[in-house]
Amino acid sequence: MSTPPKSASDLPQGQSAYDRLLDEIRHGTLPPGARLREVDLAARFGISRTPVREAIRRLEADGLVEHLPRQGASLRRLSYAEVMELYEMRAVLEGTAARLAARAASELELRELAEINAEMTASADPAEIVRLNRQFHATLINAAKNRYLQRAIGAMGRTLLILGQSTLFDPARISSAAQEHDTLLRALQARDGAAAETAMRAHIEAAHRIRLRQLRDAGEVDEGAQET
């Protein structure tokens, strides 16, 4: 008999605080530059300062938090160059995952990917679409069956959380993302590794373009830095 997953209340307080902070970063509740005050967070989470301090240290080890003079722990701001580098690396890593999955994925995993994408296409709830998209990518990465690649993508994904909400909250991105998934799925089902990698790279590059537009609209991109 399988053991049910632990609820937030069952987890050690440090882990629970870490997970809550990651969730707030993912949803943009904690934006880049936000100060992480132990006292305020402990009061808000209803726990002592010690597990909050542990969670902040873990976020610092992940590269999400920095300590600034006279300000303390703050969520990092990514430079334009870092955003470019992250998406370039994401295209490389997830493109590789797609190529490996074309060879290693089981028929069950391919059916699961198709079902997730069908649900994503049918949904009208942006939050649900974002959840299904994360599930689609996680399923594909698992289907690649390379634990070292999974770890590298996981570490990169935590850094990407600093950028806040998914690009799929942009209505124009939803339909195009599902179509890009369809192209990827056809390559996976044909067991064509090169085509799967090309489709995944195109998918990530499309998300990258939307992200840069969002950052420019929010005034978070230094236009002069783009010329260097």
N, C-alpha and C positions, 0 to 999 in steps of 0.2 A: 504494500500500500504506500503510495507516494505521500510525502510530507507536504502539507499546504504551505504556500509562501508566507513569509512573515509579514505582518502588517507593520505600519510605521511605529505603533506603540510597542511592538515586540523587539524592535531593533535596539542595539546599544545607543545611548543618547548622542554620542559623537557621530555615529553613522547616520542616525536620523537627521541630525542638524546638517550634516554634509549633503544628504539627499535633498533636503528642503532648500538649501541654498542653491544647489545645482538647478533645481526646478524653477526657482525664482529668476535665476540668470537666464535659463532657457526661454522663459516667457517674457523677459524684458522687465520684470518687476524690479530687479536690480540692474540698472543700466551701467554701461561702462563709466568708470569714474566714481561710482557710488561708494561711500565710506561704509566699512563694516565695523560697527561699534559693538563690542562684545556685550556691553550692558543692555543696549537696545535690543539686540537679537535674542539674548537670553530671556528678556522680559516678554518679547513677542512669541517666542517658542515655548515659554513656560518651563525652562530648564535653567540649570546653573551656568555660570560663565565657562567652566572647565570644558564641557563638551563643545561649546561654541568655539572656544579657542582651538580645540583639536580640529574642528571642521575647517576653520580658517587656515590653519597650517597645512591641511591636506589640499585645499584650494591653491595655496601658494606653491606647493610642490607640483601641482598640476599645471602651473603657469598662468592661473586665472587671476591671482591676487598679487599685488605688490605693496610694499611698505614705503610710504612717502614721508619726507621730513615734515614734522608738525601736523601731520594728517593721519598717520597710522595706516592700517590696512584698507586698501581700496581695490575695487574691481579694475583690472587693467583696461586700458584703451589700446586697441590694435592700430598700428600705423597703416597707411595705404600699402606700403611694401609688404607688411606682414599679412594683410588680407590677400594680396596677390599670391604670396608664397604658399599660404594655407590652401587656397583653392587649386593652385598648381599641384601641390602634393596630394590633395584629395583626388584630383583627376587621375594621377598616377596610381595611387593605392587602390581606389575603388575600380579603376579600369582594370588593374591586375586581378582584383577579386572577381570581376565579371568574366575575365578570360579563364580563370581557374574554375569558376562555377560552371562554365559551358562544358567542361570536361568532367567535373566531379559531382555535380548536383544530381540527386536522385530524381526519378519521375515524380515522386511525392512532393519534393521541394519545388519543382517546376510548377506543379499544379497549385501549390500553396501561393507561390508568387503571382500566378495568374488570378487566383481568387482574391488576393489582397488588392491587386490593381483594379479588379472589377468593382470591389467595394469602394475603393477610392474614387473611381469614376462616377459611381452612382450617388455618392454622398454630396449633400449640400452644406454640410457643417464644416467650416474651415478648421476648427480644432480637431475634428475627427479625421479630416483629410491629412493633417499634419501627423497625427498619431499613426495612421495607416502607412504614410510615406516612410516614417521611421521604421515601422515593422517590415516594410518591403525591403529597405536597404539592409536591415539587420539580418533578415532571412537570406538574402543573397550573399552577404559576407560570410554567414555561417556555412552556406552551401559551397563556398570556395574551399573549405576544409584545410585551412592553413592558420594555425593558432598564432603564429608570429605576425602574420598579416592582420589578424583580428586585433591583436594588442596595439599595433601601430595605428590602425584606424581608430580604435577607441581613444587613444591618447590625443590624436588630432581632433577627434570629435569633441572632446571636452574643451579644447581651446576655441573651437568654432562657436561654442555656446556664448562666448563673450559678445558675439554679434547680435544676440537677442533672438527675436522671433524668426521662425522659418520664412523663407521667401515665398512659401506656399500661402501665406496670408495675403499675398498679392493676387487678386482675382484673375488677372491675366496669366498668371503662372500655372494655375491649377490644371486647365485643360491641356496646355502644352506639356506639362510634366507627365500626365497620364499617357499622352501619345508617345513621349520619349520612352516611357516604361514599356509600351507595346512593342516599339522597335527593338528594345533590348530583349524582351521576352522571345520574340521571333528568332533572334540570333541564338539565345540560350537553347531554345527547343530544337534548333537545327544543329546544335553542338558545334557552332562556329565561333571559336574563341576569339579570333581576330575581329569579327564583326561585333561580338559582344563587348569587347574592350572599346572599340570605336564608338559604339552607341552609348556606353557609360560615360566616356570622356565628353561626348557632345552634351549629355544630360547635365554633367557637373558644370561644364562651361556655360550652359544656358542659365543655370542657377547663379553662377558667378556674375554674369552680366546684370541680372536683376539685383543682386546684392550691391554691386557698385552703384547702380542707379539709386537704390534706396539710401545708401550712405551719402551720395552727392546731394540728394534732396533734403537729407537731414543736416547737411552742412558738416558732415564728419569726415569728408575726404578733402585733403589739401590738394587743390587743383594743380598747384605748381609742382607738387611732388610727382605728378603723373608724367611730367616731361623729362624727368631725370632717368 
